[in-house]
Amino acid sequence: QFFSYGKFTEADETGVQLGEFSAADYALSFMNSRKLSDQIQMGVAAKFIYSSLQDVQSFGFAFDVGASYAGADSAFYFSALVKNVGSQIVPYQNGEFNNLPLDVQLAISRKVAKAPFRVMAAATSLQRWDLRHDYQLTADQAEARFNLDMLMRHFVLGLEFVPSNKFNLRLGYNYRRQRELQLDDRTGAAGFSGGLEFKTKKYSFSYGFARYHLSSTSHHLNLILNFKEFKRRTENS
């Protein structure tokens, strides 16, 4: 995985421009999954993380662990996931270790009867209730312990068009992302995402995009190879 933040203008405290610098994050992941039964599956992913911000670097290690349950007719799915369990190995500055962004998630999906659609809902960041930022709050809002805005910041909603088991189209909406990145006078498409996926027994290829801001959209490409299937084909040939 690779995420570039682009180039920035470097300046001193008086505003004199000194040049440009860039920032980027990289992650190398190794994944393994196993079926515990016909309906339950577990998986673990180990991630080696490298981050470069101007002239400082950081290394870290983390793993994700999850489990999923599939209904007997594959129309219903439930999953639980804990992401980014780990720590920095080498911090940006000596002795100043930062916590990784732990994320506890639950998700469900249901296929619409007699139609090629699947609806999904995920609850994210369950390890922390109030996800609001102080700069967005009035005094009365800061005192609130529960409201609909606080609840909705945990949810991501999705719709999937599945005409066959080898191809699908996806559309998603992230309320928290929209609330944090929208402009005061314009919402735009912040918080919306989409993508598509092609699957065979040997590989899976997917493309996705996510609208973060009126001026920023991220694009993702993902390729997964099934080495067991490659090995099986080689042995049979």
C-alpha positions in Angstrom: 0.0 0.0 0.0 1.2 3.5 -0.8 -0.4 6.9 0.1 1.2 10.1 -1.1 0.3 13.4 0.6 1.8 15.4 -2.3 4.4 18.2 -2.2 4.4 21.1 0.3 6.1 24.5 0.4 8.7 24.8 3.1 9.1 28.2 4.8 10.8 29.5 7.9 9.1 31.4 10.8 9.2 34.7 8.8 7.5 33.3 5.8 10.6 33.0 3.6 10.2 30.0 1.2 13.0 27.5 1.5 11.9 25.0 -1.1 9.5 22.0 -1.3 9.2 18.7 0.6 7.0 15.6 0.2 5.3 13.2 2.6 4.1 9.6 2.1 3.2 6.4 3.9 4.0 2.9 2.8 2.8 -0.5 4.1 3.7 -4.1 3.2 1.1 -6.6 4.4 1.0 -10.4 4.7 -2.4 -12.0 5.1 -3.6 -15.4 6.1 -7.1 -16.8 6.6 -8.6 -20.0 7.7 -12.1 -21.5 7.7 -13.2 -22.8 11.2 -16.4 -24.2 9.8 -18.6 -23.9 6.7 -19.9 -20.6 8.1 -17.1 -19.1 10.2 -13.8 -17.8 8.9 -10.9 -16.0 10.7 -8.0 -14.0 9.3 -4.9 -12.1 10.4 -2.8 -9.5 8.5 0.7 -8.4 9.6 1.7 -5.0 8.4 5.2 -3.4 8.2 4.8 0.4 8.0 7.2 3.1 6.8 6.4 6.8 6.9 8.4 9.7 5.5 7.6 13.3 6.5 10.1 15.8 5.0 13.5 14.7 6.5 12.2 12.4 9.2 11.1 8.8 9.0 9.3 6.3 11.2 8.9 2.5 11.1 6.1 0.5 12.7 4.5 -2.9 13.0 0.9 -3.7 13.4 -1.6 -6.5 12.7 -5.3 -6.8 12.0 -7.4 -9.7 13.2 -11.0 -10.4 12.1 -13.7 -13.0 12.0 -16.8 -13.4 9.8 -20.0 -15.4 9.8 -21.8 -16.3 6.6 -25.4 -17.4 6.6 -26.3 -20.8 5.2 -27.6 -19.2 2.0 -24.8 -16.6 1.8 -27.4 -13.8 1.9 -26.3 -12.6 5.3 -22.9 -11.7 6.6 -21.6 -10.5 10.0 -18.0 -9.6 10.7 -15.8 -8.2 13.5 -12.4 -6.6 13.0 -9.7 -5.1 15.1 -7.2 -3.0 13.1 -3.8 -1.5 13.8 -2.8 -3.4 16.9 0.9 -2.6 17.3 3.3 0.3 17.8 6.0 2.3 16.3 9.4 0.6 16.3 11.4 3.7 15.2 9.6 7.0 16.1 9.9 10.3 14.1 11.8 11.8 17.1 13.9 9.8 19.6 11.9 8.8 22.6 8.5 10.1 21.3 6.5 7.1 20.4 3.0 7.7 19.0 0.0 5.3 19.3 -1.2 3.7 16.1 -4.9 4.4 15.1 -6.6 1.5 16.8 -10.0 0.8 15.1 -12.6 -1.7 16.4 -15.3 -2.4 13.8 -18.5 -4.5 13.4 -20.2 -4.9 10.0 -23.3 -6.6 8.6 -24.6 -7.1 5.0 -27.7 -8.5 3.5 -28.5 -9.5 0.0 -31.8 -8.2 -1.3 -34.2 -11.0 -2.1 -34.6 -11.7 -5.8 -32.4 -8.7 -6.8 -28.7 -8.4 -7.5 -28.1 -5.9 -4.7 -26.5 -6.1 -1.3 -26.9 -3.5 1.5 -24.2 -3.0 4.1 -23.6 -1.1 7.3 -20.4 -0.9 9.4 -19.8 0.6 12.8 -16.3 1.9 13.1 -14.0 3.3 15.9 -16.1 1.5 18.6 -13.2 1.9 21.1 -14.1 5.6 21.4 -17.6 7.1 21.6 -17.2 10.8 20.9 -15.4 11.3 17.6 -16.1 15.0 17.2 -13.3 17.6 17.1 -13.4 20.4 19.6 -12.9 23.1 16.9 -16.3 22.1 15.4 -18.3 22.4 18.6 -20.2 25.2 20.3 -20.2 25.2 24.1 -23.6 23.5 24.2 -22.5 20.8 21.8 -19.4 20.1 23.8 -21.5 19.4 26.8 -23.7 16.8 25.0 -23.2 13.2 25.9 -25.4 11.7 23.2 -27.0 12.9 20.0 -27.7 11.7 16.5 -24.5 13.4 15.1 -22.3 11.5 17.6 -24.0 8.2 16.7 -23.8 8.6 12.9 -20.1 9.4 13.0 -19.5 5.7 13.7 -21.4 4.4 10.7 -20.4 3.7 7.1 -23.2 2.7 4.7 -22.8 0.9 1.4 -24.7 -0.6 -1.5 -23.3 -3.2 -3.8 -24.5 -4.3 -7.3 -23.6 -8.0 -7.9 -24.7 -9.2 -11.3 -22.5 -12.3 -11.0 -20.0 -13.8 -8.6 -17.1 -12.5 -10.7 -18.0 -8.8 -10.9 -19.5 -6.2 -8.7 -19.9 -2.4 -8.4 -19.9 -0.6 -5.0 -21.1 2.7 -3.6 -20.4 4.0 -0.1 -21.2 6.9 2.2 -19.1 7.9 5.3 -21.0 10.4 7.5 -18.0 11.2 9.7 -15.7 11.9 6.7 -18.3 14.3 5.3 -18.8 16.1 8.6 -15.0 16.6 9.1 -14.0 17.6 5.6 -17.0 19.5 4.2 -16.8 23.2 3.7 -19.0 25.5 5.8 -21.1 26.5 2.8 -20.7 23.5 0.6 -20.9 19.7 1.3 -20.0 18.5 -2.2 -19.3 14.8 -2.5 -17.1 14.5 0.6 -17.7 11.2 2.3 -18.8 9.3 -0.8 -16.9 6.4 -2.4 -17.2 3.8 -5.0 -15.4 1.1 -6.9 -15.6 -2.2 -8.8 -14.0 -5.7 -8.5 -13.2 -8.6 -10.9 -12.7 -12.0 -9.4 -11.5 -15.4 -10.6 -10.2 -18.5 -8.8 -6.6 -17.3 -9.3 -6.8 -13.6 -8.6 -8.9 -10.7 -7.6 -8.5 -7.1 -9.0 -10.3 -4.1 -7.5 -10.4 -0.4 -8.0 -11.8 2.1 -5.6 -12.1 5.9 -5.2 -13.0 8.0 -2.1 -13.9 11.7 -2.1 -12.3 13.3 0.9 -12.7 17.0 0.0 -13.8 19.2 -2.8 -10.2 19.4 -3.8 -9.1 15.8 -3.1 -10.0 12.4 -4.3 -8.0 9.2 -3.6 -7.8 6.3 -5.9 -6.9 2.7 -4.9 -5.8 -0.4 -6.9 -5.7 -3.8 -5.3 -4.5 -7.1 -6.7 -4.8 -10.4 -4.7 -3.3 -13.6 -5.9 -4.4 -17.1 -4.7 -1.2 -19.0 -4.6 -3.0 -22.2 -3.6 -4.9 -22.1 -6.9 -1.7 -21.4 -8.9 0.0 -24.4 -7.2 -3.0 -26.6 -7.8 -3.1 -25.7 -11.5 0.7 -26.4 -11.8 0.3 -29.8 -10.1 -2.5 -30.8 -12.4 -0.7 -29.7 -15.6 
